[in-house]
Amino acid sequence: MKAKILAKSEEVIWDEFVASNRLGSIHQSSAWAHFQETIKGRGKYWIIGLLDEGKIIGGTLVIRHKMPRGYSWFYGSRGPLLDYENLTEKEINHQVSLLLEEIEKLAKPEHSIFLRFDSPIIVSSTADFDKITPKLFKNFRKIKEGFYPQDTLVLDLTKSEEELLSEMKPKGRYNIKLAEKKGVKIEKHTGNDDTQTSKKALKKTIDDFYELLGDTTARDGFTRHPKEIYLDMIENLTPQKTQFHINHKPQAILYLAKFENIPVAGMIAVTYKDTTTYYYGASSNEYRNTMAPYLLQWHAIKEAKKEGFKYYDFMGISPENDQKHKLAGVTDFKNKFGGIHLTYIQPQEHAFKKLLYLAYKLKNMVK
């Protein structure tokens, strides 16, 4: 068994591995890597595969994030992908060590200070964190928060629409009907059409979404990315621009809700394998009484079900009974749709430059 950096020509094989792996997500796909390439301050990525007799049995995508003064840090988004269920603790740590050795070779020329993994491992409760993480990531330290929330809510789309509605909270069903009664309409936009007219229309829609996002971030205390990231996401995550040989290719979809032809809410969903994920959401301060975000979600849920997806992931909620968590507000909204609460193990970090890493952590603690 050995670890190696995969060539561009081997990305199709990697994608087939990710697609067949139970824990494989869009965040480990080459399509996601290519999207990350377009983002200012990132740009570089590597796929490190674990090979046994020439066959990929594990690995991880690593994305470089630039830091001041020429430094960087590496990010393994929802990685590494290993056979956690069937390997022993010793075998898992051996495979992680092989990956780490190869990643460290990249860290030196890129002046990388540390590596972070937002693990794909789901646990039954937060009480399991301390039991699991020391065994699987011996050369890493747990951190409180990564890029992705540890807790999420997932709907089972194999259920009928009637079942999904019946499992919602009454207020959720009521708000969907209210939005319909008020005449809220939903538009769907993707990057599939490459004509100049469509590109211009998409850019206008992104402008509308970004303006709504400004209302949301100011209201809820979140931050928003530069506008170009949302446009790049829609334009680059399309079936035409990926080489996947699976039923459901990576796709970013922008839904926009309008009331009397005025944009009042928007969301970006990402599809991959058997799951549609609610990635970004925005809504107007002025038209909150239209309840457009409820109809927007229900429309996206029905579309995902119609297209054959099995799950709808709300992409982040607060931990149970944590009313002070930064996601507590949006959690109340998401919980109205029902679903199953899932928890990932804590993110892990490994320091390449220990003193600089310590300085980085101290600086972020003071903020």
C-alpha positions as CSV (number, residue, x, y, z in Angstrom):
1,M,0.0,0.0,0.0
2,K,1.2,3.5,-0.8
3,A,0.0,7.1,-1.0
4,K,0.5,9.2,-4.1
5,I,-0.6,12.5,-5.6
6,L,-3.0,11.6,-8.4
7,A,-2.4,13.1,-11.8
8,K,-5.1,15.1,-13.6
9,S,-5.7,12.1,-15.8
10,E,-6.5,10.0,-12.8
11,E,-9.3,12.3,-11.5
12,V,-12.0,10.2,-13.2
13,I,-10.9,7.1,-11.3
14,W,-10.9,9.1,-8.1
15,D,-14.4,10.4,-8.8
16,E,-15.6,6.8,-9.3
17,F,-14.1,5.9,-5.9
18,V,-15.7,8.9,-4.2
19,A,-19.1,8.1,-5.8
20,S,-18.9,4.5,-4.7
21,N,-17.8,5.3,-1.1
22,R,-20.6,5.5,1.4
23,L,-19.0,8.6,3.0
24,G,-18.1,10.2,-0.3
25,S,-19.5,13.7,-0.8
26,I,-19.3,16.5,-3.4
27,H,-16.6,18.1,-1.2
28,Q,-14.2,15.3,-2.1
29,S,-14.9,15.3,-5.8
30,S,-12.8,16.8,-8.6
31,A,-15.7,19.0,-9.6
32,W,-15.5,20.6,-6.2
33,A,-11.8,21.0,-6.5
34,H,-12.2,22.7,-9.9
35,F,-14.7,25.1,-8.4
36,Q,-12.3,25.9,-5.6
37,E,-9.6,26.7,-8.2
38,T,-11.6,29.6,-9.3
39,I,-11.8,31.2,-5.8
40,K,-9.3,34.0,-5.1
41,G,-7.1,33.0,-2.2
42,R,-7.3,29.2,-2.9
43,G,-6.5,28.2,-6.4
44,K,-4.4,25.0,-5.8
45,Y,-5.6,21.5,-4.9
46,W,-4.2,18.0,-4.8
47,I,-5.9,14.6,-4.6
48,I,-3.9,12.1,-2.6
49,G,-4.9,8.6,-3.2
50,L,-4.2,5.4,-1.1
51,L,-3.4,2.6,-3.6
52,D,-3.3,-1.1,-2.9
53,E,-2.1,-3.2,-5.9
54,G,-3.0,-0.2,-8.1
55,K,-6.5,0.2,-6.8
56,I,-7.7,3.3,-4.9
57,I,-8.9,2.2,-1.5
58,G,-8.8,5.6,0.2
59,G,-7.5,9.2,0.1
60,T,-8.4,12.8,0.3
61,L,-8.8,16.0,-1.6
62,V,-6.6,18.8,-0.2
63,I,-7.3,22.5,-1.0
64,R,-4.7,25.2,-0.3
65,H,-5.9,28.3,1.5
66,K,-3.6,31.4,1.3
67,M,-2.6,33.3,4.4
68,P,-0.7,36.5,4.9
69,R,3.1,36.8,4.3
70,G,3.2,33.9,1.8
71,Y,1.9,31.2,4.2
72,S,-1.0,28.9,3.7
73,W,-3.0,26.1,5.3
74,F,-4.4,22.9,3.8
75,Y,-8.0,21.8,4.0
76,G,-9.3,18.2,3.6
77,S,-13.0,19.0,3.1
78,R,-15.1,16.0,4.5
79,G,-12.0,13.8,4.4
80,P,-10.1,11.6,4.5
81,L,-12.2,8.9,2.9
82,L,-11.3,5.6,4.5
83,D,-13.0,2.3,5.2
84,Y,-13.7,3.3,8.8
85,E,-16.3,0.6,9.4
86,N,-14.1,-2.4,8.5
87,L,-10.6,-1.3,9.4
88,T,-9.0,-1.7,12.8
89,E,-7.8,1.4,14.7
90,K,-4.2,0.5,13.9
91,E,-5.0,0.1,10.2
92,I,-6.8,3.5,10.1
93,N,-4.0,5.3,11.8
94,H,-1.5,3.7,9.4
95,Q,-3.4,4.9,6.4
96,V,-3.8,8.4,7.9
97,S,0.0,8.4,8.4
98,L,0.7,7.5,4.8
99,L,-1.6,10.3,3.6
100,L,0.1,12.7,6.0
101,E,3.6,11.8,4.8
102,E,2.6,12.7,1.3
103,I,0.8,15.9,2.2
104,E,3.8,17.0,4.3
105,K,5.8,16.9,1.0
106,L,3.4,19.5,-0.4
107,A,3.3,21.6,2.7
108,K,7.0,22.7,2.6
109,P,7.0,24.4,-0.8
110,E,3.6,25.9,-0.1
111,H,4.7,27.2,3.3
112,S,1.6,25.5,4.9
113,I,1.2,25.9,8.6
114,F,-1.3,23.2,9.2
115,L,-3.8,20.7,7.8
116,R,-7.5,20.5,8.7
117,F,-9.9,17.7,8.2
118,D,-13.6,18.2,8.5
119,S,-14.2,14.4,8.9
120,P,-17.0,12.6,7.1
121,I,-17.6,10.3,10.2
122,I,-21.1,10.6,11.8
123,V,-21.6,9.6,15.4
124,S,-24.7,8.9,17.3
125,S,-24.1,11.6,19.9
126,T,-21.6,14.2,21.0
127,A,-20.7,12.0,23.9
128,D,-18.9,9.7,21.3
129,F,-16.4,12.4,20.3
130,D,-13.9,11.6,23.0
131,K,-14.2,7.9,22.4
132,I,-13.6,8.0,18.7
133,T,-11.3,10.9,17.7
134,P,-8.2,10.0,19.8
135,K,-8.2,6.6,18.3
136,L,-8.5,7.6,14.6
137,F,-6.4,10.8,14.5
138,K,-3.5,10.4,16.9
139,N,-1.3,13.0,15.2
140,F,-4.1,15.6,15.2
141,R,-5.9,17.8,17.7
142,K,-9.6,18.4,17.9
143,I,-10.8,21.9,17.2
144,K,-14.1,23.5,18.2
145,E,-15.3,24.6,14.7
146,G,-14.4,23.9,11.1
147,F,-15.9,25.2,7.8
148,Y,-19.0,23.0,8.1
149,P,-21.3,22.7,11.0
150,Q,-21.0,19.5,13.0
151,D,-24.8,19.0,13.2
152,T,-27.2,18.8,10.3
153,L,-30.8,17.9,9.5
154,V,-31.6,15.4,6.8
155,L,-35.0,14.6,5.2
156,D,-35.7,11.1,3.8
157,L,-37.0,11.8,0.2
158,T,-38.1,8.2,-0.3
159,K,-41.2,9.1,1.7
160,S,-44.2,10.5,-0.2
161,E,-45.0,14.2,-0.3
162,E,-47.9,13.6,2.0
163,E,-45.7,11.9,4.6
164,L,-43.1,14.7,4.4
165,L,-45.8,17.3,4.9
166,S,-47.3,15.3,7.8
167,E,-43.9,15.1,9.5
168,M,-43.4,18.9,9.4
169,K,-44.4,21.1,12.3
170,P,-47.8,22.6,11.8
171,K,-46.3,26.1,11.5
172,G,-44.1,24.9,8.6
173,R,-47.1,23.5,6.7
174,Y,-49.1,26.7,7.4
175,N,-46.3,29.0,6.2
176,I,-46.0,27.0,2.9
177,K,-49.7,27.4,2.2
178,L,-49.6,31.1,3.2
179,A,-46.8,31.8,0.7
180,E,-48.8,29.9,-2.0
181,K,-51.9,31.9,-1.2
182,K,-50.0,35.2,-1.4
183,G,-48.9,34.2,-4.9
184,V,-45.2,33.7,-4.3
185,K,-43.5,32.2,-7.5
186,I,-40.3,30.2,-7.7
187,E,-37.7,30.4,-10.5
188,K,-34.9,28.0,-11.2
189,H,-31.5,28.9,-12.5
190,T,-28.4,26.8,-13.4
191,G,-25.2,27.2,-15.4
192,N,-26.3,24.6,-18.0
193,D,-27.0,27.1,-20.8
194,D,-23.7,28.7,-21.9
195,T,-25.2,31.3,-24.3
196,Q,-24.5,35.0,-23.8
197,T,-28.1,35.7,-23.1
198,S,-28.3,33.1,-20.4
199,K,-25.1,34.2,-18.9
200,K,-26.4,37.8,-18.7
201,A,-29.7,36.5,-17.1
202,L,-27.8,34.4,-14.6
203,K,-25.6,37.3,-13.6
204,K,-28.7,39.5,-13.0
205,T,-30.2,36.7,-10.8
206,I,-27.0,36.4,-8.8
207,D,-27.2,40.2,-8.3
208,D,-30.7,39.8,-6.9
209,F,-29.6,36.9,-4.7
210,Y,-26.6,38.8,-3.4
211,E,-28.7,41.8,-2.5
212,L,-31.0,39.5,-0.5
213,L,-28.0,38.0,1.1
214,G,-26.9,41.4,2.3
215,D,-30.3,41.7,4.2
216,T,-29.8,38.2,5.7
217,T,-26.2,38.7,6.8
218,A,-27.0,42.0,8.4
219,R,-30.0,40.6,10.2
220,D,-28.5,37.3,11.4
221,G,-24.9,38.3,12.0
222,F,-23.4,36.0,9.3
223,T,-20.8,37.0,6.7
224,R,-21.1,36.6,2.9
225,H,-18.6,35.7,0.3
226,P,-17.7,38.0,-2.6
227,K,-20.4,37.9,-5.2
228,E,-18.1,36.1,-7.7
229,I,-18.0,33.0,-5.6
230,Y,-21.8,32.4,-5.9
231,L,-21.6,33.0,-9.7
232,D,-18.6,30.7,-10.1
233,M,-20.4,28.0,-8.1
234,I,-23.5,28.1,-10.4
235,E,-21.4,28.3,-13.5
236,N,-18.8,25.6,-12.7
237,L,-20.9,23.0,-10.9
238,T,-22.7,21.7,-14.0
239,P,-22.9,18.3,-15.6
240,Q,-21.3,19.6,-18.7
241,K,-18.2,20.8,-16.9
242,T,-17.6,17.5,-15.0
243,Q,-16.4,14.1,-16.1
244,F,-18.6,12.0,-13.8
245,H,-19.9,8.6,-14.9
246,I,-22.6,8.4,-12.3
247,N,-26.3,8.9,-12.4
248,H,-26.4,12.2,-10.5
249,K,-23.6,14.5,-11.5
250,P,-22.6,17.6,-9.4
251,Q,-24.9,20.5,-10.0
252,A,-25.5,23.9,-8.3
253,I,-29.0,25.3,-8.6
254,L,-30.1,28.8,-7.7
255,Y,-33.8,29.1,-6.7
256,L,-35.3,32.6,-6.5
257,A,-38.7,33.4,-4.9
258,K,-40.6,36.4,-6.2
259,F,-43.6,38.3,-4.9
260,E,-45.3,40.5,-7.4
261,N,-42.2,40.1,-9.6
262,I,-39.9,41.3,-6.8
263,P,-37.1,39.0,-5.5
264,V,-37.9,38.3,-1.9
265,A,-35.9,35.1,-1.1
266,G,-33.3,32.9,-2.7
267,M,-31.3,29.8,-2.1
268,I,-28.5,27.7,-3.7
269,A,-28.7,23.9,-3.6
270,V,-26.0,21.5,-4.6
271,T,-26.8,18.0,-5.9
272,Y,-24.4,15.0,-5.8
273,K,-25.0,11.2,-5.8
274,D,-28.3,10.6,-3.9
275,T,-28.4,13.9,-2.0
276,T,-29.5,17.5,-2.5
277,T,-27.9,19.9,-0.1
278,Y,-29.3,23.4,0.9
279,Y,-26.1,25.4,0.7
280,Y,-26.9,29.1,0.9
281,G,-30.1,31.0,1.7
282,A,-31.2,34.6,1.7
283,S,-34.4,36.5,2.3
284,S,-35.7,40.1,2.3
285,N,-36.3,42.1,5.4
286,E,-39.2,44.0,3.8
287,Y,-41.2,41.0,2.6
288,R,-40.8,38.5,5.5
289,N,-44.6,38.3,5.8
290,T,-44.8,36.5,2.5
291,M,-43.2,33.4,4.1
292,A,-41.3,32.9,0.8
293,P,-38.4,30.9,2.3
294,Y,-40.8,28.1,3.4
295,L,-42.2,27.7,-0.1
296,L,-38.7,28.0,-1.5
297,Q,-37.5,25.1,0.6
298,W,-40.6,23.0,-0.2
299,H,-40.2,23.6,-3.9
300,A,-36.5,22.5,-3.7
301,I,-37.5,19.4,-1.7
302,K,-40.2,18.4,-4.2
303,E,-37.8,19.0,-7.1
304,A,-35.1,16.9,-5.5
305,K,-37.6,14.1,-4.9
306,K,-38.9,14.3,-8.5
307,E,-35.3,14.0,-9.8
308,G,-34.8,10.8,-7.8
309,F,-32.6,12.0,-4.9
310,K,-33.0,10.1,-1.7
311,Y,-32.0,12.7,0.8
312,Y,-32.3,16.5,1.4
313,D,-29.6,17.9,3.7
314,F,-30.2,21.2,5.4
315,M,-26.5,21.8,5.8
316,G,-26.1,22.8,9.4
317,I,-28.1,23.3,12.5
318,S,-27.2,24.1,16.1
319,P,-26.4,21.2,18.5
320,E,-29.4,19.9,20.5
321,N,-30.6,22.2,23.3
322,D,-28.0,24.9,22.5
323,Q,-30.0,28.1,22.2
324,K,-26.9,30.3,22.2
325,H,-25.3,28.7,19.2
326,K,-24.9,31.0,16.2
327,L,-27.2,28.7,14.1
328,A,-30.0,28.7,16.7
329,G,-32.1,31.1,14.6
330,V,-31.9,29.3,11.3
331,T,-32.3,26.0,13.2
332,D,-35.8,27.0,14.3
333,F,-36.7,27.5,10.7
334,K,-35.1,24.2,9.5
335,N,-36.7,22.2,12.2
336,K,-40.1,23.1,11.0
337,F,-39.5,20.7,8.0
338,G,-38.9,17.6,10.2
339,G,-36.0,15.3,9.4
340,I,-33.3,13.4,11.3
341,H,-30.6,15.1,13.3
342,L,-27.1,13.9,12.4
343,T,-23.8,14.8,14.1
344,Y,-20.2,14.6,12.7
345,I,-17.1,14.2,14.8
346,Q,-15.1,17.3,15.6
347,P,-12.8,18.8,13.0
348,Q,-9.1,17.8,13.4
349,E,-5.9,19.8,12.7
350,H,-2.3,18.7,12.3
351,A,0.5,21.4,12.6
352,F,3.3,21.4,10.1
353,K,4.9,24.5,11.7
354,K,4.1,24.2,15.4
355,L,5.2,27.7,16.6
356,L,3.4,29.5,13.8
357,Y,0.4,27.3,14.3
358,L,0.3,28.2,18.0
359,A,0.6,31.9,17.1
360,Y,-2.3,31.5,14.6
361,K,-4.5,29.8,17.2
362,L,-3.8,32.4,19.8
363,K,-4.5,35.3,17.4
364,N,-7.9,33.7,16.5
365,M,-8.7,33.2,20.2
366,V,-8.2,36.9,20.9
367,K,-10.6,38.0,18.0
